[in-house]
Amino acid sequence: MRDNFEEATCILMEMGWNGGNREMNVMINNTLQFGLSDEFTKTTPEDFAGRYIFPDLSENMNSVKKVMELAWTPVPEN
């Protein structure tokens, strides 16, 4: 979306996820802030996992690192 909001808008309209006028959707989609870094978006699930892990509860899920290995998939770089 960040790299080509016009093409992304066309795809969204074809999928039925944007409706109405194309030009209006292009304008709206251009104003949205896409492209936060992986490091920025990773902090919330990492923080959440850190708050709710109880080490004695499960041998398989007793560290934030283990939870994040299962829960987090970074976006590949272009």
C-alpha positions in Angstrom: 0.0 0.0 0.0 2.8 2.4 0.9 4.8 1.8 -2.3 1.9 2.0 -4.7 -1.4 3.2 -3.2 -3.1 3.6 -6.6 -2.5 0.0 -7.6 -3.4 -1.2 -4.1 -6.7 0.7 -4.3 -7.5 -1.1 -7.6 -6.8 -4.5 -6.0 -8.9 -3.6 -3.0 -11.8 -2.5 -5.2 -11.5 -5.7 -7.2 -11.7 -7.8 -4.0 -14.7 -5.8 -2.8 -12.8 -4.4 0.2 -13.0 -0.8 -1.1 -16.3 0.3 -2.6 -17.6 3.4 -4.4 -15.6 5.9 -6.3 -12.0 5.0 -7.4 -10.7 8.5 -7.1 -12.1 8.9 -3.6 -10.6 5.6 -2.5 -7.2 6.6 -4.0 -7.3 9.9 -2.1 -8.3 8.1 1.2 -5.7 5.3 0.8 -3.0 7.9 0.1 -3.7 9.6 3.4 -3.3 6.5 5.5 0.0 5.9 7.2 1.3 2.5 6.0 4.7 1.2 6.4 5.6 1.1 10.1 8.8 -0.8 10.7 8.8 -4.4 11.8 10.7 -3.4 14.9 8.0 -0.9 15.8 5.1 -3.3 15.3 6.9 -6.2 17.0 7.0 -4.3 20.3 3.3 -4.8 21.1 3.1 -8.6 20.9 6.5 -8.8 22.6 5.3 -6.7 25.5 2.0 -8.6 25.7 3.9 -12.0 25.8 6.2 -10.6 28.4 3.3 -9.6 30.7 1.4 -12.9 30.4 4.0 -15.6 30.4 4.0 -17.7 33.6 7.2 -19.8 33.5 5.8 -22.7 35.5 2.7 -23.0 33.4 4.2 -24.6 30.3 7.6 -25.9 29.4 7.0 -25.0 25.7 5.9 -21.4 26.2 8.1 -20.1 29.1 9.9 -17.3 27.4 9.0 -14.3 25.3 11.6 -15.5 22.7 9.7 -18.8 22.2 6.4 -17.1 21.9 7.7 -14.6 19.4 9.2 -17.4 17.3 5.7 -18.9 16.9 3.7 -15.6 16.8 5.9 -13.2 14.8 6.7 -13.3 11.1 8.5 -10.2 9.8 7.6 -8.7 6.5 10.2 -9.6 3.9 12.4 -6.7 2.6 11.9 -5.9 -1.1 
